Amino acid sequence: RIPVRVSDGQLRFQSTILPVAFHGELSDDGHAIGGFVYHGSAVAHTQLRAVDGGAAPTWQANWSLLGVPAARFPFDLYIVREDDGLLYGYFFFRGPRLPSLYGYGLQCSDGSLVVGEKNLGLWFEGRFDRSSDALDLTVTGLGGSVPMTFLRVPEALVPETPWEPDVPPREVSDAGYVERAPMHLDDGWPTATPSSEGLEVDLIRDLVEAITDQELTLTHSVVVARRGKLVVEQYFYGFDWTTWHDMRSASKTVTSALVGLAIDRGEIPSVHATVLSFFPTYRQYANWDDRKAQITVHDLLTMSSGLDANDSDPGSVAAEGNYQSETAQPDWTRFALDAPMIADPGSRLLYGSANPLILGGILREVLEEPVEWFAHRTLFGPLGVEEYRFFHDPAGVVYMGGGMYMRPRDMAKFGQLYLDGGTWRGERVMSERWVRESLEKYGTLANRWDNEYGYLWWHSTFRIGDRVVASVEARGAGGQYIFVVPSLELVAVITSGNYRNGRYRQPEEIMERFILPAALP
């Protein structure tokens, strides 16, 4: 029994067993409570559904801390002695469905080990059994002792060779791909077979075979919508339609959508509003430059703020790894705004996560509700997306620079929203004007493959025979892509695990070799 507080139509409770809180709202029909689970820096939207009738129903949610049901969490723990002489622990889960964990505060003494984890607020404590090479850990924050496998690599650096998951990759029958419509769910997606919507089935079959034979490495999902219908939905390496996937920087494009929705509602005056006007309490800047007063929302959306925020350069003051470091101040937005200027605002496009981070700070300042609630009320709720996860920064603001988790089917909804000019299933979600502005070209990124860029959307062209096909894309590290191809009425989502192996742009190869040729007449 957990005390529940109800005020202003919202329900709140704090678990007395786990460090978990839930804030939710009762649906109009009284059969569900939708809201957010807060644990550590994770902010996960879910629904509690009534499973028993009567005056006191039982409420249940399909939620787990790690995003997937699992009784065991096998992982590798690398212990590293850095140049400062201190020991650090790094977690690498063996199951590719499980999220990345970030260890800190490692303490080792007489075979005992204690290490913390940043994102989920967990503490791992245990003792190493040398006779069995086992480490039985008690995980504070999960409510008990969880058995975990431990690869003993004391004092070893993380290997430079790519790590391959020990999960059988073949998730389809040896007979190969059999054409069928994706599963029909009550989520707003009509489904159809690929051939009924003009896709060449042999090429889809060849794609699935190339993935299962590992010619195309570590592809976790391929989802394709054509003419407003879901026609391909294939999962690999243990993923399925229920599994959230780390979108990495593809979630920057969600930030663009939220800014547009705030402008549509008058919360932000326009893209021409100056950025510093939203932060009146930031009065002192160690690196003041008069050009900072000229930075606009448009400059942040196009990665042209002029701030020293270059994610391709570890020495850049406001590179993502620097404002997220332990030496940075807790207010990442202020840290980023205090970076030196290296160009006039609007003059040079330089890819840096600090730009959407600052946009998240603007949303925090202008909205009368938490950013996550605004996101659900204006974007994900209208799209019928109920299961997803954000992370908070140390200041308690949803991090808008990347790292959002969504299901691939729902990522495809986001792409379809833009393909349909801001509508979903005939209902207006965002203004057509914002969609049109977002997908324009505003310049070329100087530090990322010379790609043209919109409002946190990438532009590409593919040559298929004698045809040139234009695409706009949300992109994330490791191979997380949402492709929107207006000329072919097509949306494709590809998620992957190609980290540290140089194949993070493999989804573009998949589009060029298989999906786009399959859709061309």
Solvent accessible surface area in square Angstrom, and as a share of the most:
residue,aa,sasa,rsa
1,R,280,1.02
2,I,67,0.34
3,P,106,0.67
4,V,75,0.43
5,R,157,0.57
6,V,106,0.61
7,S,65,0.42
8,D,148,0.77
9,G,58,0.56
10,Q,35,0.15
11,L,35,0.18
12,R,85,0.31
13,F,47,0.20
14,Q,96,0.43
15,S,22,0.14
16,T,108,0.63
17,I,146,0.74
18,L,51,0.25
19,P,72,0.45
20,V,14,0.08
21,A,18,0.14
22,F,4,0.02
23,H,39,0.17
24,G,0,0.00
25,E,74,0.33
26,L,104,0.52
27,S,39,0.25
28,D,160,0.83
29,D,97,0.50
30,G,28,0.27
31,H,119,0.53
32,A,5,0.04
33,I,9,0.04
34,G,15,0.14
35,G,0,0.00
36,F,0,0.00
37,V,10,0.06
38,Y,40,0.15
39,H,5,0.02
40,G,54,0.52
41,S,26,0.17
42,A,5,0.04
43,V,1,0.00
44,A,3,0.02
45,H,1,0.01
46,T,0,0.00
47,Q,34,0.15
48,L,22,0.11
49,R,132,0.48
50,A,36,0.28
51,V,77,0.44
52,D,76,0.39
53,G,69,0.66
54,G,71,0.68
55,A,115,0.89
56,A,90,0.70
57,P,42,0.26
58,T,62,0.36
59,W,76,0.27
60,Q,109,0.48
61,A,47,0.36
62,N,116,0.60
63,W,70,0.24
64,S,35,0.23
65,L,14,0.07
66,L,9,0.04
67,G,18,0.17
68,V,8,0.05
69,P,113,0.71
70,A,43,0.33
71,A,89,0.69
72,R,125,0.46
73,F,19,0.08
74,P,43,0.27
75,F,2,0.01
76,D,4,0.02
77,L,1,0.01
78,Y,19,0.07
79,I,18,0.09
80,V,5,0.03
81,R,129,0.47
82,E,65,0.29
83,D,159,0.82
84,D,89,0.46
85,G,37,0.36
86,L,109,0.54
87,L,41,0.20
88,Y,62,0.24
89,G,0,0.00
90,Y,78,0.30
91,F,10,0.04
92,F,52,0.22
93,F,19,0.08
94,R,62,0.23
95,G,19,0.18
96,P,30,0.19
97,R,79,0.29
98,L,23,0.11
99,P,9,0.05
100,S,57,0.37
101,L,8,0.04
102,Y,111,0.42
103,G,15,0.14
104,Y,68,0.26
105,G,36,0.35
106,L,17,0.08
107,Q,114,0.51
108,C,58,0.35
109,S,74,0.48
110,D,128,0.66
111,G,25,0.24
112,S,43,0.27
113,L,11,0.05
114,V,42,0.24
115,V,0,0.00
116,G,0,0.00
117,E,1,0.01
118,K,93,0.39
119,N,34,0.17
120,L,2,0.01
121,G,39,0.37
122,L,3,0.02
123,W,89,0.31
124,F,3,0.01
125,E,76,0.34
126,G,18,0.17
127,R,146,0.53
128,F,28,0.12
129,D,68,0.35
130,R,156,0.57
131,S,107,0.69
132,S,67,0.43
133,D,80,0.42
134,A,46,0.36
135,L,3,0.02
136,D,92,0.48
137,L,1,0.00
138,T,65,0.38
139,V,1,0.00
140,T,75,0.44
141,G,8,0.08
142,L,47,0.23
143,G,57,0.55
144,G,35,0.34
145,S,69,0.44
146,V,20,0.11
147,P,56,0.35
148,M,13,0.06
149,T,59,0.34
150,F,25,0.10
151,L,73,0.37
152,R,103,0.37
153,V,35,0.20
154,P,71,0.45
155,E,96,0.43
156,A,27,0.21
157,L,135,0.67
158,V,51,0.30
159,P,66,0.42
160,E,170,0.76
161,T,101,0.59
162,P,66,0.41
163,W,87,0.31
164,E,100,0.45
165,P,18,0.11
166,D,96,0.50
167,V,36,0.21
168,P,98,0.62
169,P,32,0.20
170,R,103,0.38
171,E,85,0.38
172,V,31,0.18
173,S,69,0.44
174,D,127,0.66
175,A,91,0.71
176,G,24,0.23
177,Y,11,0.04
178,V,92,0.53
179,E,55,0.25
180,R,132,0.48
181,A,40,0.31
182,P,14,0.09
183,M,105,0.47
184,H,131,0.59
185,L,34,0.17
186,D,156,0.81
187,D,30,0.16
188,G,35,0.33
189,W,1,0.00
190,P,40,0.25
191,T,32,0.19
192,A,15,0.12
193,T,44,0.26
194,P,0,0.00
195,S,59,0.38
196,S,68,0.44
197,E,15,0.07
198,G,40,0.38
199,L,6,0.03
200,E,90,0.40
201,V,24,0.14
202,D,82,0.42
203,L,37,0.18
204,I,1,0.00
205,R,84,0.31
206,D,66,0.34
207,L,2,0.01
208,V,3,0.02
209,E,97,0.43
210,A,7,0.05
211,I,1,0.01
212,T,6,0.03
213,D,77,0.40
214,Q,91,0.40
215,E,91,0.41
216,L,1,0.00
217,T,27,0.16
218,L,11,0.06
219,T,0,0.00
220,H,8,0.04
221,S,1,0.01
222,V,2,0.01
223,V,0,0.00
224,V,0,0.00
225,A,0,0.00
226,R,13,0.05
227,R,114,0.42
228,G,11,0.11
229,K,76,0.32
230,L,0,0.00
231,V,0,0.00
232,V,3,0.02
233,E,25,0.11
234,Q,11,0.05
235,Y,32,0.12
236,F,0,0.00
237,Y,7,0.02
238,G,30,0.29
239,F,16,0.07
240,D,58,0.30
241,W,77,0.27
242,T,51,0.30
243,T,4,0.02
244,W,15,0.05
245,H,11,0.05
246,D,25,0.13
247,M,1,0.00
248,R,76,0.28
249,S,25,0.16
250,A,0,0.00
251,S,7,0.05
252,K,4,0.02
253,T,2,0.01
254,V,2,0.01
255,T,1,0.00
256,S,0,0.00
257,A,0,0.00
258,L,0,0.00
259,V,0,0.00
260,G,0,0.00
261,L,0,0.00
262,A,0,0.00
263,I,21,0.11
264,D,49,0.25
265,R,106,0.39
266,G,58,0.56
267,E,64,0.29
268,I,0,0.00
269,P,101,0.64
270,S,37,0.24
271,V,13,0.08
272,H,134,0.60
273,A,16,0.13
274,T,56,0.32
275,V,1,0.00
276,L,31,0.15
277,S,76,0.49
278,F,24,0.10
279,F,4,0.02
280,P,88,0.55
281,T,105,0.61
282,Y,21,0.08
283,R,187,0.68
284,Q,141,0.63
285,Y,32,0.12
286,A,93,0.72
287,N,62,0.32
288,W,124,0.44
289,D,36,0.19
290,D,104,0.54
291,R,72,0.26
292,K,1,0.00
293,A,50,0.39
294,Q,105,0.46
295,I,1,0.00
296,T,26,0.15
297,V,0,0.00
298,H,45,0.20
299,D,11,0.06
300,L,0,0.00
301,L,0,0.00
302,T,2,0.01
303,M,2,0.01
304,S,3,0.02
305,S,3,0.02
306,G,8,0.08
307,L,7,0.03
308,D,23,0.12
309,A,3,0.02
310,N,26,0.13
311,D,34,0.18
312,S,58,0.38
313,D,62,0.32
314,P,117,0.74
315,G,63,0.60
316,S,2,0.01
317,V,58,0.34
318,A,0,0.00
319,A,5,0.04
320,E,52,0.23
321,G,56,0.54
322,N,47,0.24
323,Y,0,0.00
324,Q,66,0.30
325,S,43,0.28
326,E,128,0.58
327,T,135,0.78
328,A,15,0.12
329,Q,69,0.31
330,P,94,0.59
331,D,33,0.17
332,W,31,0.11
333,T,3,0.02
334,R,70,0.25
335,F,50,0.21
336,A,0,0.00
337,L,1,0.01
338,D,30,0.15
339,A,0,0.00
340,P,44,0.27
341,M,17,0.08
342,I,81,0.41
343,A,17,0.13
344,D,74,0.38
345,P,25,0.16
346,G,44,0.42
347,S,75,0.48
348,R,115,0.42
349,L,16,0.08
350,L,15,0.07
351,Y,9,0.03
352,G,0,0.00
353,S,1,0.01
354,A,1,0.00
355,N,4,0.02
356,P,0,0.00
357,L,4,0.02
358,I,0,0.00
359,L,1,0.00
360,G,1,0.01
361,G,1,0.01
362,I,0,0.00
363,L,0,0.00
364,R,69,0.25
365,E,80,0.36
366,V,31,0.18
367,L,18,0.09
368,E,179,0.80
369,E,51,0.23
370,P,73,0.46
371,V,7,0.04
372,E,6,0.03
373,W,24,0.08
374,F,1,0.00
375,A,0,0.00
376,H,27,0.12
377,R,135,0.49
378,T,2,0.01
379,L,0,0.00
380,F,0,0.00
381,G,28,0.27
382,P,61,0.39
383,L,0,0.00
384,G,37,0.36
385,V,0,0.00
386,E,50,0.22
387,E,18,0.08
388,Y,0,0.00
389,R,3,0.01
390,F,4,0.02
391,F,29,0.12
392,H,38,0.17
393,D,11,0.05
394,P,81,0.51
395,A,49,0.38
396,G,43,0.41
397,V,14,0.08
398,V,3,0.02
399,Y,23,0.09
400,M,7,0.03
401,G,0,0.00
402,G,11,0.11
403,G,19,0.18
404,M,5,0.02
405,Y,15,0.06
406,M,0,0.00
407,R,33,0.12
408,P,4,0.02
409,R,5,0.02
410,D,11,0.05
411,M,0,0.00
412,A,0,0.00
413,K,0,0.00
414,F,1,0.00
415,G,0,0.00
416,Q,3,0.01
417,L,0,0.00
418,Y,5,0.02
419,L,36,0.18
420,D,62,0.32
421,G,18,0.17
422,G,0,0.00
423,T,26,0.15
424,W,14,0.05
425,R,104,0.38
426,G,70,0.67
427,E,124,0.56
428,R,132,0.48
429,V,11,0.06
430,M,3,0.01
431,S,31,0.20
432,E,99,0.44
433,R,92,0.33
434,W,0,0.00
435,V,9,0.05
436,R,137,0.50
437,E,42,0.19
438,S,0,0.00
439,L,36,0.18
440,E,81,0.36
441,K,111,0.47
442,Y,60,0.23
443,G,25,0.24
444,T,64,0.37
445,L,0,0.00
446,A,53,0.41
447,N,32,0.16
448,R,52,0.19
449,W,107,0.38
450,D,109,0.57
451,N,17,0.09
452,E,70,0.31
453,Y,1,0.00
454,G,0,0.00
455,Y,4,0.01
456,L,2,0.01
457,W,0,0.00
458,W,10,0.03
459,H,20,0.09
460,S,17,0.11
461,T,90,0.52
462,F,10,0.04
463,R,152,0.56
464,I,23,0.12
465,G,70,0.67
466,D,129,0.67
467,R,102,0.37
468,V,83,0.48
469,V,4,0.02
470,A,60,0.47
471,S,2,0.01
472,V,11,0.06
473,E,0,0.00
474,A,0,0.00
475,R,12,0.04
476,G,8,0.08
477,A,52,0.40
478,G,2,0.02
479,G,0,0.00
480,Q,0,0.00
481,Y,5,0.02
482,I,0,0.00
483,F,0,0.00
484,V,0,0.00
485,V,0,0.00
486,P,76,0.48
487,S,87,0.56
488,L,9,0.05
489,E,91,0.41
490,L,0,0.00
491,V,0,0.00
492,A,0,0.00
493,V,0,0.00
494,I,0,0.00
495,T,1,0.00
496,S,0,0.00
497,G,13,0.13
498,N,0,0.00
499,Y,66,0.25
500,R,148,0.54
501,N,37,0.19
502,G,60,0.57
503,R,82,0.30
504,Y,90,0.34
505,R,77,0.28
506,Q,7,0.03
507,P,0,0.00
508,E,23,0.10
509,E,58,0.26
510,I,0,0.00
511,M,0,0.00
512,E,71,0.32
513,R,99,0.36
514,F,10,0.04
515,I,0,0.00
516,L,0,0.00
517,P,31,0.20
518,A,2,0.01
519,A,3,0.02
520,L,29,0.15
521,P,148,0.93
